[in-house]
Amino acid sequence: MGLMCNINNLKESRNYTDSEINNYIEQFLHECSKFTEKPTHNSFQNTKAWKYIKKCLETIKNQEEVDPEILDENEAYSYVLNNHQIFDQIVTLVDRINAGERDKMPLFGLPLAVKDNVTVKGIPLKNGATTGPYMPSFNATAVDSLVNAGIILVGKTKLNGFGLGANTTNVKSIYGEKYIVGGSSGGSGVAVGGNSVTCAIGSDTGGSVRCPAAFCNSVGYRPSKGLISRFGLNELSANFDTVGFITNTVYEAAYLTYITSGYDIKDMLSEYDSNRTKQSILTVLHNFNTIKSLLLNIIKEFKILVGPLDNLKGLKNVKIGIFDAEEICKLGFIDEENKVNMENVARITSELGAEVVKLSIPPLDKLTSIYYLETAKQTTTNIRRFNQYPYSSTQINTVTDLILSLEKRIQERFLLGEYVKFSEFDIETLLKDERENMNKWVEENKLFSEVEFFISPSTSEVLPIRNLEFESKNVYMLDLFLTIAPILGLCSLALPLRNSNRPNSLHITAGYLQDHRLFEVSNIFEEYLKAQSGST
């Protein structure tokens, strides 16, 4: 008896004999074995996603269902593809190999999770809503690029309703259920941090990739405005929305960015110069292995970075700005644990050969408050578009019904937006003034000119506990250091220190369309930290 399957409801299904199924599976596994030495692939066969894919292939002929908990023990997914959908993707990959397209698929067989506010053709999209979902008829541009590069989609990851808020409440932390996972890309963060996949797509408006990455001991990357197309990303706040990535390593984040970046006519905010940055990222990727071997040798002999990295634009002669840990702790911007972390980061930065420059402290609490007022107003308008379509149901007939179906913090955000929208509160002028103030701060501190980068904590707390105290305080202040990048359109990256059993994380910000330099410097930090901890 033949098998009929198809990931895409809009395309004709196809029958397969047992012999054809065996041939596809054998060829797929054989081709995957050729990619295991690549930096993007060297750990994916240890993931739960790979175990799930193999189980899907083992059961496909018998039409048996596969338990999604193999992939999703932390409840990170809103939708897990079944064995028919997995097999259909494998058929497409093998057919492309046989058509001579191996060189067009550098990510062949790599499992990927996608945040459930990004469209995937033929896969339900829910956007964190309690009703719906609807079935998209197109791929987001970023998804299309990665599919063309050979990835296998294994599932859609959870987010809090419409991407609002600093925590994804219905996902289990990899550190235990009493801890929060961050938001709104909490599902993607847990999928990577929990070893379900090595890479996941998220979206970042004011910290929605970098915050959960920090809480899940992973790399979280936000690109410069316009570098990666937003086409297919459900809009929360057009001024600040970006597609981003949560990964295990800086190399993986850089490679996914290389694949997905570039000008896209379908995104009105896409940047023409993004193709130039794309090529610069490729150059940096070629240098990563050289940097790693040099660092390992240098750290082994000297425990300090000197001369050999000069030709690779290492940290020698690089100026990096850092906030004084004692000062920002006294202001209440960070906790004591983060204070110790930032003192260690300043020491490491010096050891790596960089010149550490003390930065003045901008009014981060004011900046974050204005950011949230502006996004609340935009969100209120955007949520109204979801009345009836595509999130309609017999129970949801009005916008009021829709909002009441969401969790309390999202309701509060909506009401705040309504107040800002219908009062005489001129948030646009406040935002414009604050952006000008931040640009003055950049100039006064010579940032992105003499001082090429600045480093901060990723979040104000290392790992908040989910309790009444957490619920009662302003959780949005977790994003104090994360809102600078979206306000100014900059690129930034949350990098795990991996120096304890806690998810300590530093946050590096670089200038506009200097994403290649962000990856280069982040990789130097990452390899140095790995070498010090004895990991590879």
N, C-alpha and C positions, 0 to 999 in steps of 0.2 A: 504494500500500500504506500502511495507517495505522500509526501509532506507538502502542504500548501502554507506559505507564510510570506509576510511582507510587513516591514516597519511602517510603510507609508500607505495610509488608507486611500490616497488619491491615485495610486498606481496599481496596475493589474497584478494579481497574485500569480505565483508560479509554482508548479508541482516539481518535487524532487524525488528521485528514487533513492533507495538506501545506498546504492553505490555512489551516486552523486554526492550525497551527504557526507559519506566517508572521505571521498576525495577532497571535498572543500575543507573539511576539518583537518585532514592530514597536511594539506598544502598550507593552510593558515598557520598551524603550529610550527611547521618547518620554517616558514618565512619569519615568524616571530623570533625564532631562535637566532636569526641573523642580526637582530637588532639589540640583543641583550647587553652588548658592550657599549652602546651609546649612552651618554650621560642622561638622556631623557628616559631611557628604558632600563637602566641597570638595577632598579629596585621594584619595578612594577609587578614582576612575577611573584613577589612576596605579599602582594596586597589582597584584601578580601575581594576586590573586584575581579582579579584574575582567577581566584578560586571560584567565584560565581560564574564567570564566563565559561570556565572548563566544565563546571557542573551543568550549565545550560547545554553545552555541546554533547555531554555524555547522555543526556536525557532527551535530546531533540527527536531521535527516531521513534522513541516509545511514547512521545507526546505527553511525557510526565511534567507536572509542574515543579518548579524549583523554589525552595523556600527563600524569600527575599531577605530573611534575617542573616543569611550567609554574608550578604553585602551590607546590611543595615542594622546592626545590633544596637547602635546608638540613636536610632530613629531620626536619622539625618535627611531621609529622602521623602519627598511627597509622591514620587512615582518611580518605580523600578521596572525597567524593561524586562519582558519575559523572554523565554528561550527562543521563541520564534523571531522576536525582534532583534535579539542578539545575533542569531544565525543569519538573518537577512543582511545585516551589516557586514558579516564575514564573507558572505557570497559576493557582495559588491567589492570588497577589498581584494579578494582573490581574483575576481574577474578583471580588475584593474591591473593586477600584477601580470596576469596572462596577456593583457593588452599592451604590455611594455611600459607601464606607468610606475614602476617601483621607485624611480628617482623623484617622482612627484609626491611621494608619501613618506616623508622623513619621520612621521609619528605613527607609522604602521602598527596597528594593534594596541596602541596605548589607551587604556580605559580612562574615560573622562566623565565627570559629573558636571551638570549645568544647573545653575540657580534657576528656580522656577518663576522668574520674571523675565526670562530670556526665551524667545521663541525657537522651537525646534519643530520642523515640519512633520505633522502627523502624530505628535506627542502632546498629550493634554497639558495645558498651561493654567495654573491656578492663581499665581501671583500672591500667595499667602492669604487669599480670601477664603471665607468659610463656605462660599457657594461656588457655583460653576462646576467644572472648568469649561474652557472652550478649546477647540482643536485648531491650532495655527496651520495656515496653508503655505508657510514659507519659513526658511531658516533665518535667524539673525545673521548679519554679515560675519561676525566673529565665529559663530558656530559653523557657518558655511566654509570658512577658511580652514578651520580645524578638521572638519569632515573631509575636505579635499586633501588634507595632509595625512589622513589615514587613521584618525582616532576612532575609538569605539565608544559610543555613548552608552552608559550603563544606567543612568537615572537622572531625575530632576531633584534638586535639593530644596529643603524647606527654608522659608523666610518668615519673619513676622509680617502681619497684614500689609500688603502693598509696599513692603520695604521700609516701613516706619519703625523708628525706635532703635535703641541701642542693645537690645537683647532678643534672641529668638527663643521663645518660651517653651516650645514643644519639642525640643531637641535635648538629648542627654549629653552633658559635658564628658569629655574623655577623662576628666579628673574626679568624676563622681557627680551624682545628681544634685548635690547641694550647691554646686557652683553654676554660675551663668556661663553661656557660650558666646555672648556678644551678638551683635546684629548689625545690619539685617541679614548678612550672608552667613548666618550661624550654621545652616545645614552644610554649606560648602566647607566651612572651617572645620567642623567635626568630621566630615567625610575625609578630609586630608589628614587632620591631626589624629584621627582614629584608624588610619591605615586602610580605609576603604578604597581610596584612590590616591595617586601621587599628585594629581592636578585637578583643579576644579575652577569653573568659571563662576565669578561672583559679580556684583555690581557695587560701586562705591559712590555715594553721594556726599556724605560728610565724614565717612570713616567705616562704611558698611563692609568693606573687605578687610581693612587693616585691623579693626577692633577684634573681630572674631579670630583672625589669624593670630593675633597676639595672645588671646585667651586659649588658643588651641595649639600653641607651640609650633606655628607654621610661618612661612613667608607669605606676606600679604602685599600685593602691589597695586597701586593706583597710577595710571598713566597720565601724562600731560594731557590737557584738554585738547581734544581733536585728534589724538594720535591713533586711537582705536575707534572704529565706527560704533555708534550707539544704535544703529538700525536694528530693530528687533528687540531692543530693550524697552520694557514697559516704563514709561516716563514717571518719575517721582518729582524731580525738580530739574528742568532742562538746563538751568545755569550751572549745575554742579554734577549731574549724572555722568558716570563713566562705566564702561565694562572694565573689570579688573580680574586678577587671578590670585588664587590661594594655592600654594605649591609646597613641596618639601624643601626645595633648594632654589637659590637665586638663579642658577642656570636654567631650571625648568621655567621659571617666570619669564626670563629673558627670551627663551626659545618660543614660548607661546606668544609673547609680544611680537617677536619677529614675524611669526606666521600670520598674525591677525592685524598688524598695524598697516597703515597706508591710507591714502586718500580714498574716500567713498562718496560718490555723488549722491547716494541715498541718505546721507546724514548732513544736514545743513550746517552743522558745526564742525564737520571734518576739516582738518588742517591740510592745506596743499603741501606744506613743507614736511609733512609726516613721512613721506617716502625717503627723504634724506636721513631722518633719524632711524628709519628702518634699516638702511644700509649700514649706518654706524653701529647699530645693535649687532648686526651680523659680524662686523669686524671684532667687536668685543667678545662675541661667542667664540671666535677662533682663538682668542688669547686666554680663555679661561683655564684650560688645562696647563698652559705654561705658567700662569700665575700660581696655580695650585702646587705644582712641583717645586717652584722656587720657594714658596712660603714654607713648605714642609722641610726643606733643607735648611733654610735660614733659622726657623724656629728651633729645629733640632740642635743646631750648633750655637746660636747666639741668643735665642729667646727674644729677639728684637729684629725689626725690619730695617735693613740698610741697603745701600747701593744697587743691587741687581735688578730691582723693579723699576729703576728710573726710566729705562727705555720702554716700559709698558705703562707709563703714566700711573705708577703706584702712588702711595700716600706721601712719599717724601716730596717736600716742597708744595704740598697741598694744604690749604688752610680750611679748617672745619670749625664752624661755630657750634658752641654748646652752651646751654643755659647753666647757670650756677645751681647745682643740686640743692644746696642749703637754702638759697633764696626762694626757689620755686616750692620747696617743701614748707617754708615758713608762710608763704602766701596761700597754702592749702591746695596747691595745684597737683601735688603728688603725695603719696603716703611714704612712710619711713622705708619700706621695702624698696620702692622705686628710687628713693634717695641714694641708698647704697648701690643699687644697680647703675645709676647714672655716674656716680663717682668712679665705679669700675670701668664704665664705658669711656670716660675721659682719660683714665690711665691707659686703657688699651689703644685709644686713638693716638696718644703720644708715642706709645711703644711701636706703633705701625709707621712712625716717621712723620706724621702730620703735625702741623702747627695748630694747637688748640686755641681758638679765639673765644673769649667770653662774650656772650650776647646780652644786650639789654632785654628786659622782659616786657613784651607787649601786653595789653589788657586782654588776656586770653579768655577770661570769663565773659567780658563784654562782647568780644568777637563771636564766641560760640552762641551766646544768647541771640544776637542779631541774625546769625546764620539760621538758627532754628525758627525764628519768627518768619524769615523769608521763605524757608522751605515749607513751613506749615501753611502759609498762604498759598503757595503754588500747589501743594498737595491737595488742599481743599478743592481747588478748581479741577485738578486731574481726577480725583476720585468721583466727582460728579459725572464724568464721562462713562463710568462703569455702571450707571443706572440702566437696568434692563439688559444691556449687552456689554460684554459677553458673560457677565457674572449673574445673570438673572435666574430666578427660580420661582416656584409658586409662593414661597415664603418671603422673597425679597422683591418688593414692588416699588419701593421708593428709595431715595438716597438715605433717608432716615433709617429705614429698615436695614440697609446695608451697613451703616455705621454702627448701629446697635448690635449687629451680629459680630462685631470685631471686639478684641480685648480692650480693657479699660484704658491702657496707656495710648492706644491708637485713637480711641474716642476722644481723649483729652487733646491729642495733637490736632485732630480735626476741628474741635471746638475752638482751639487757639487760633487756627487758621481762619475760621469764620469770623472771629472777633477782629483779627487784624484786617481782614478783607473789608468788612462793613463798617469799621470805625474810621476815624480820620487819622489813623496811625500811618504815617508815611514811611513805611519800612524800606522802600526802594532808596529814598534819600539817605536813610541811616546806613544802609548797606554800602551805598556809593561812598559815603564819607569814611566808613570804616575801612573799605578797600584802599582808599587814598592814604589813610593813616598807616595801613600795613605796608603800602608801597614806600612810604617815608621811612618806616622802620627798616625795611629792606635796604634802602639807600644809606641810612645812617650806620648800619652795621656792615655795609659793603658786601651784602650777601649776593651771591651769584655773579660777582665780578671778582674782587680779590678773595673773598671767602666763598668757596665754590659750593659748599654744602652746609646744612646744619642738622644737628642730631638732637633728639629729644626722647623722652619716654614715649612708647606707643599709646599708652592709656594712663589715666591718673592713678589707677589701682592695678596691681598685678593680676589678681584673680578674685573678683568680688563673690561673696557668698549670696545665694538666693534666699533671702529671709525678709522679715518685715522691715528691718532697718534699710535694707537695699531698696525695697519697694517704696519706702516713704521719702527717700532722698532723690535729688535730681540726677537720674542716671545719665542724662545727656552730658553731664560734665565729665563723663569718662572720655569724651571725644575732644577735650580741650586742645590737645596738640595736633589733632587730626584735621581740624577745620581750616587750618592755614592753607594747605594745599588746594582744596577746592575753591576757596575765596580768591586765590591768586592764579589758579589754573596750572599749578605746578605738579610735578611727579614726586611720588614718595613711596617708601617701602618699609613695612614692619618686618624686622629681622629677629628671630629667636636667639637669645644668648645661649640657651641649652647648657647652662652651667649648674643646674640643680633640678630637683623634681618639681619645680614651679615654672610656669611659662613666662619667665622674664624676657622682655622684648625691648629692643631699641628701634627708633624710628628715624630714618634718613630721608631728607628732602633735598631735591636738586632743582635747578632752574628749568624754565619752560623748554620743552623738547630736548632736554639734556638727559633723557631716559637712559641712553647708552652709558653715560658717565655714572648715573645712579646704579646701574647694574654692575659696572666695573668696580666701583668702590664697595658696594654691598658684598660682592663676591670676595673681595680681599678680606673684609671683616669676617665673613662666614668661614672661609678656609682657615683663617688664623684662629678663630674660636674652636673650630673642629680639631685643629692640630693640638691646641692647648688641652682640650678635653680628652684627647686620645682617640677620637672617632675619625672615620675616614669618609 
